[in-house]
Amino acid sequence: MTSAQTQRFSEPRRRRGEAGTAAQTQRFTELRPLLFTIAYEILGSATESDDVLQDSYLRWAEVDVAEVRDVKAYLASLVTRQALNALRTNARRREDYVGPWLPEPLLLDEHDPAADVVLAESVSMAMLVVLETLSPDERAVFVLREVFGFDYDEIAAAVGKSAAAARQVAHRARGHVQARRPRYSPVDPEQSARVTAEFMTAAAGGDITTVLSMLAPDVVWTADSGGKASAARRPIVGADKVARTVIGLLRQGAELPDARMEMATCNSAPAVLLYSAGRLEGVFTVEIIDGLITNFYAMRNPDKLAAVAAAREITRGADV
């Protein structure tokens, strides 16, 4: 670790019994969308990311900010360390998870990052699923370097390694992701929303011919219930099987009390929110490439639906 790096990232003295200043709170609030995005891309969970930010803020409030040379880098490092701790703990829990594990859907506000291709791809369900195959350190290093553009000294401080070791981890993670990276094709939000709405209308009406015409031949339906709701325990592959699955699901959904569907944007992709009697029953995120639906990510686990109640702002933080 270089002397400059040590100067920038060594832990500042903590103040005894003194709450964070208003300026400290304001700066944390300004950086919150960036810090949340970092935590979410490392964890794949909005709920856990909120917990990480809360813990990080409490730690930040006790820091003597006069000794922090680069607040943005310091807070990114702090959040990364807390997210890594949570990720290592959760990795053990996921070994016993029932059925496929998917990231928590991320409901986005009007600041949908569709124009930022790097950010949009990085929060896509497909990419987050690939990131799940990395080790915790690999995931954190990949996210900080490839998505947010932090330099290796900054990354090294965040993950507790030397800059040279961080470079090696980044190289390994990059190769791993490239080998598994799904094709990503940016789609105009209005066009993708229109395709999704047309598909859902056809599926709700049982029009299997139209439904099949809108699905890629190798389309995949992946559902996450955690064993707490009815859902397929294995991915369903192929247009015919997926078409019948969606039509059957919508038929069942129509029988729920006060059932309604709502279009939304989750993980920078079109999504359908299914409600029954005012309760969110499922989030179905749709991936579209070349005008055809290639993937459905169905979230049915009630524990992972809670965070969808609040829309989030995400950013790579270039202007903060």
C-alpha positions as CSV (number, residue, x, y, z in Angstrom):
1,M,0.0,0.0,0.0
2,T,1.5,3.3,-1.0
3,S,1.9,6.3,1.4
4,A,-0.6,8.3,-0.7
5,Q,-3.1,5.4,-0.4
6,T,-2.5,5.2,3.3
7,Q,-3.0,8.9,3.7
8,R,-6.3,8.7,1.8
9,F,-7.7,5.6,3.4
10,S,-6.2,5.2,6.8
11,E,-9.0,5.2,9.4
12,P,-9.6,8.8,10.7
13,R,-9.8,9.3,14.4
14,R,-13.3,8.8,15.8
15,R,-14.9,11.5,17.9
16,R,-16.2,10.5,21.3
17,G,-19.9,11.1,21.8
18,E,-20.1,13.6,19.0
19,A,-22.8,13.1,16.3
20,G,-22.0,13.7,12.7
21,T,-22.1,17.3,11.5
22,A,-24.8,18.6,9.2
23,A,-22.3,18.9,6.4
24,Q,-21.3,15.2,6.9
25,T,-25.0,14.2,6.8
26,Q,-25.5,16.2,3.7
27,R,-22.5,14.7,1.9
28,F,-23.6,11.2,2.7
29,T,-27.1,12.0,1.5
30,E,-25.7,13.4,-1.8
31,L,-23.7,10.2,-2.3
32,R,-26.4,7.9,-1.2
33,P,-27.6,6.8,-4.7
34,L,-24.0,5.9,-5.6
35,L,-23.3,4.1,-2.3
36,F,-26.6,2.2,-2.6
37,T,-25.7,1.2,-6.2
38,I,-22.3,-0.1,-5.1
39,A,-23.9,-2.1,-2.3
40,Y,-26.7,-3.5,-4.4
41,E,-24.3,-4.7,-7.2
42,I,-22.2,-6.4,-4.6
43,L,-25.1,-8.0,-2.7
44,G,-28.0,-8.3,-5.2
45,S,-30.4,-7.2,-2.4
46,A,-31.9,-3.8,-1.9
47,T,-33.0,-4.7,1.6
48,E,-29.5,-5.7,2.6
49,S,-28.0,-2.7,0.9
50,D,-30.2,-0.4,3.0
51,D,-28.9,-2.2,6.1
52,V,-25.3,-1.7,4.8
53,L,-25.9,2.0,4.2
54,Q,-27.4,2.5,7.6
55,D,-24.5,0.8,9.3
56,S,-22.0,2.8,7.2
57,Y,-23.7,6.1,8.0
58,L,-23.5,5.4,11.7
59,R,-19.7,4.7,11.3
60,W,-19.3,7.8,9.1
61,A,-21.0,10.0,11.7
62,E,-18.3,9.1,14.2
63,V,-15.4,10.0,11.8
64,D,-13.4,13.2,12.0
65,V,-14.2,14.4,8.5
66,A,-11.3,16.9,8.6
67,E,-8.9,14.0,8.2
68,V,-10.7,12.5,5.2
69,R,-9.1,13.7,1.9
70,D,-11.5,12.1,-0.5
71,V,-15.0,11.7,1.0
72,K,-16.4,9.9,-2.1
73,A,-13.6,7.3,-2.2
74,Y,-13.7,6.9,1.6
75,L,-17.4,6.2,1.8
76,A,-17.3,3.9,-1.2
77,S,-14.6,1.9,0.6
78,L,-16.5,1.9,3.8
79,V,-19.7,0.7,2.1
80,T,-17.8,-2.0,0.1
81,R,-16.3,-3.4,3.3
82,Q,-19.7,-3.6,5.0
83,A,-21.2,-5.2,1.9
84,L,-18.4,-7.7,1.7
85,N,-19.1,-8.8,5.3
86,A,-22.8,-9.2,4.5
87,L,-22.0,-11.1,1.3
88,R,-19.7,-13.6,3.0
89,T,-22.4,-14.3,5.7
90,N,-25.2,-14.7,3.1
91,A,-23.1,-17.0,0.9
92,R,-23.5,-19.7,3.6
93,R,-27.2,-19.2,3.8
94,R,-27.7,-19.5,0.0
95,E,-26.2,-22.9,0.0
96,D,-29.4,-24.2,1.6
97,Y,-31.7,-22.0,-0.5
98,V,-34.8,-23.8,-2.0
99,G,-34.9,-23.6,-5.8
100,P,-33.2,-21.0,-8.0
101,W,-31.8,-17.9,-6.3
102,L,-32.4,-14.5,-8.0
103,P,-31.4,-11.0,-7.0
104,E,-34.1,-8.9,-5.4
105,P,-35.9,-6.9,-8.1
106,L,-34.8,-3.3,-8.0
107,L,-37.7,-0.9,-8.7
108,L,-36.3,2.2,-10.4
109,D,-37.6,5.7,-10.2
110,E,-37.8,8.2,-13.1
111,H,-34.0,8.2,-13.3
112,D,-34.0,4.9,-15.1
113,P,-30.4,4.5,-16.3
114,A,-31.2,3.2,-19.7
115,A,-29.1,5.9,-21.4
116,D,-26.0,4.7,-19.3
117,V,-25.4,1.4,-21.0
118,V,-22.7,0.3,-18.5
119,L,-24.9,1.0,-15.5
120,A,-28.0,-0.5,-17.2
121,E,-26.2,-3.7,-18.0
122,S,-24.5,-3.9,-14.5
123,V,-27.9,-3.9,-12.7
124,S,-29.6,-6.2,-15.2
125,M,-30.9,-9.5,-13.8
126,A,-28.7,-11.5,-16.2
127,M,-25.5,-9.7,-15.1
128,L,-26.3,-10.0,-11.4
129,V,-26.9,-13.7,-11.9
130,V,-23.4,-14.0,-13.4
131,L,-21.9,-12.0,-10.6
132,E,-23.3,-14.6,-8.2
133,T,-20.7,-17.0,-9.6
134,L,-17.8,-14.9,-8.4
135,S,-16.1,-15.0,-5.0
136,P,-17.0,-12.1,-2.7
137,D,-13.6,-10.4,-3.3
138,E,-13.9,-11.0,-7.1
139,R,-17.3,-9.5,-7.2
140,A,-16.4,-6.4,-5.2
141,V,-13.3,-5.8,-7.3
142,F,-15.1,-6.3,-10.6
143,V,-17.9,-4.0,-9.6
144,L,-15.7,-1.2,-8.3
145,R,-13.3,-1.4,-11.3
146,E,-15.6,-2.2,-14.3
147,V,-18.7,-0.4,-13.3
148,F,-17.6,2.5,-11.2
149,G,-14.0,3.0,-12.5
150,F,-12.2,3.2,-9.2
151,D,-8.4,3.0,-9.4
152,Y,-6.6,0.0,-8.0
153,D,-5.3,1.9,-4.9
154,E,-8.8,2.8,-4.0
155,I,-10.0,-0.8,-4.7
156,A,-7.1,-2.3,-2.7
157,A,-8.1,-0.2,0.4
158,A,-11.7,-1.3,0.1
159,V,-11.0,-5.0,-0.1
160,G,-8.0,-5.1,2.2
161,K,-5.4,-6.1,-0.5
162,S,-2.4,-4.6,-2.2
163,A,-2.9,-2.8,-5.5
164,A,-1.0,-5.6,-7.3
165,A,-3.3,-8.2,-5.7
166,A,-6.4,-6.2,-6.6
167,R,-5.2,-6.1,-10.2
168,Q,-4.8,-9.9,-10.3
169,V,-8.3,-10.4,-8.7
170,A,-9.7,-8.0,-11.3
171,H,-8.1,-9.9,-14.2
172,R,-9.4,-13.2,-12.9
173,A,-12.9,-11.8,-12.3
174,R,-13.0,-10.1,-15.7
175,G,-12.2,-13.3,-17.5
176,H,-14.8,-15.2,-15.5
177,V,-17.5,-12.7,-16.3
178,Q,-16.5,-12.5,-20.0
179,A,-16.8,-16.3,-20.3
180,R,-20.3,-16.3,-18.9
181,R,-21.5,-12.8,-19.8
182,P,-24.9,-12.9,-21.5
183,R,-25.5,-10.9,-24.6
184,Y,-26.8,-7.4,-23.6
185,S,-28.8,-5.4,-26.1
186,P,-30.0,-1.9,-25.0
187,V,-33.6,-1.5,-25.8
188,D,-35.5,1.8,-25.9
189,P,-37.6,1.9,-22.7
190,E,-40.8,2.8,-24.5
191,Q,-40.3,0.1,-27.1
192,S,-39.6,-2.6,-24.5
193,A,-42.6,-1.5,-22.4
194,R,-44.8,-1.7,-25.5
195,V,-43.5,-5.2,-26.3
196,T,-44.1,-6.4,-22.8
197,A,-47.6,-4.9,-22.6
198,E,-48.5,-6.5,-26.0
199,F,-47.2,-9.9,-24.8
200,M,-49.1,-9.7,-21.5
201,T,-52.3,-8.8,-23.3
202,A,-51.9,-11.8,-25.6
203,A,-51.0,-14.1,-22.8
204,A,-53.9,-13.0,-20.6
205,G,-56.2,-13.7,-23.6
206,G,-54.7,-17.1,-24.1
207,D,-53.5,-16.2,-27.6
208,I,-50.7,-18.8,-27.8
209,T,-49.9,-18.0,-31.4
210,T,-49.1,-14.4,-30.7
211,V,-47.3,-15.3,-27.5
212,L,-45.1,-17.8,-29.3
213,S,-44.3,-15.2,-32.0
214,M,-42.9,-12.9,-29.3
215,L,-40.6,-15.4,-27.6
216,A,-37.1,-16.4,-28.5
217,P,-36.9,-20.1,-29.3
218,D,-34.6,-20.7,-26.3
219,V,-36.4,-18.4,-23.9
220,V,-35.9,-19.2,-20.2
221,W,-38.3,-18.8,-17.3
222,T,-36.5,-18.7,-13.9
223,A,-38.6,-18.4,-10.7
224,D,-37.4,-17.6,-7.2
225,S,-39.8,-18.6,-4.4
226,G,-37.4,-19.7,-1.7
227,G,-39.9,-22.4,-1.0
228,K,-42.3,-19.8,0.4
229,A,-44.7,-19.6,-2.6
230,S,-45.8,-21.7,-5.5
231,A,-43.3,-21.6,-8.3
232,A,-41.2,-23.9,-10.6
233,R,-38.2,-25.2,-8.7
234,R,-36.1,-25.4,-11.9
235,P,-35.8,-23.1,-14.9
236,I,-38.2,-23.7,-17.7
237,V,-36.6,-23.6,-21.2
238,G,-38.1,-23.3,-24.6
239,A,-40.8,-21.1,-26.2
240,D,-43.7,-23.7,-26.1
241,K,-43.1,-24.6,-22.4
242,V,-42.6,-20.9,-21.3
243,A,-45.7,-19.8,-23.3
244,R,-47.9,-22.3,-21.6
245,T,-46.4,-21.4,-18.2
246,V,-47.1,-17.7,-18.6
247,I,-50.6,-18.3,-19.9
248,G,-51.4,-20.7,-17.1
249,L,-49.9,-18.3,-14.5
250,L,-52.0,-15.4,-15.8
251,R,-55.1,-17.5,-15.8
252,Q,-54.5,-18.4,-12.1
253,G,-53.7,-14.8,-11.3
254,A,-57.0,-13.6,-12.7
255,E,-58.8,-15.8,-10.1
256,L,-57.1,-14.0,-7.2
257,P,-59.2,-11.5,-5.3
258,D,-58.9,-8.0,-6.6
259,A,-56.1,-9.0,-9.0
260,R,-54.4,-6.4,-11.0
261,M,-51.2,-6.0,-13.0
262,E,-49.0,-2.9,-13.1
263,M,-46.2,-2.1,-15.5
264,A,-42.9,-0.9,-14.0
265,T,-39.2,-0.7,-14.6
266,C,-37.0,-3.1,-12.6
267,N,-33.3,-3.5,-13.1
268,S,-33.5,-1.2,-16.1
269,A,-35.9,-3.6,-17.8
270,P,-39.6,-3.8,-18.2
271,A,-41.4,-5.6,-15.4
272,V,-44.9,-6.6,-14.5
273,L,-46.1,-6.4,-10.9
274,L,-48.9,-8.7,-9.9
275,Y,-51.1,-7.6,-7.0
276,S,-53.9,-9.4,-5.1
277,A,-56.1,-7.4,-2.7
278,G,-53.4,-4.7,-2.6
279,R,-50.6,-7.2,-1.8
280,L,-47.7,-7.7,-4.1
281,E,-47.7,-11.3,-5.2
282,G,-44.9,-11.3,-7.8
283,V,-42.6,-9.3,-9.9
284,F,-41.8,-10.6,-13.4
285,T,-38.8,-8.9,-15.1
286,V,-38.5,-9.3,-18.8
287,E,-35.4,-9.4,-20.9
288,I,-35.8,-8.4,-24.6
289,I,-33.2,-8.8,-27.3
290,D,-33.8,-8.1,-31.0
291,G,-37.5,-7.6,-30.3
292,L,-38.0,-11.1,-28.8
293,I,-38.3,-12.0,-25.1
294,T,-35.3,-14.1,-24.1
295,N,-35.7,-14.3,-20.3
296,F,-38.3,-14.0,-17.6
297,Y,-37.1,-13.5,-14.0
298,A,-40.1,-14.3,-11.7
299,M,-39.8,-13.2,-8.1
300,R,-42.3,-14.9,-5.8
301,N,-40.4,-15.0,-2.6
302,P,-42.3,-12.7,-0.2
303,D,-39.2,-11.8,1.7
304,K,-37.6,-10.4,-1.5
305,L,-40.7,-8.5,-2.6
306,A,-40.8,-6.1,0.4
307,A,-38.1,-3.8,-1.1
308,V,-40.2,-3.3,-4.2
309,A,-42.4,-1.0,-2.3
310,A,-39.9,1.9,-2.7
311,A,-38.5,3.1,-6.1
312,R,-34.7,3.7,-6.1
313,E,-32.3,6.0,-7.8
314,I,-29.1,4.5,-9.0
315,T,-26.0,6.1,-10.4
316,R,-22.3,5.5,-11.2
317,G,-21.6,8.8,-9.5
318,A,-19.7,10.6,-12.2
319,D,-21.1,14.0,-11.1
320,V,-21.1,13.6,-7.3
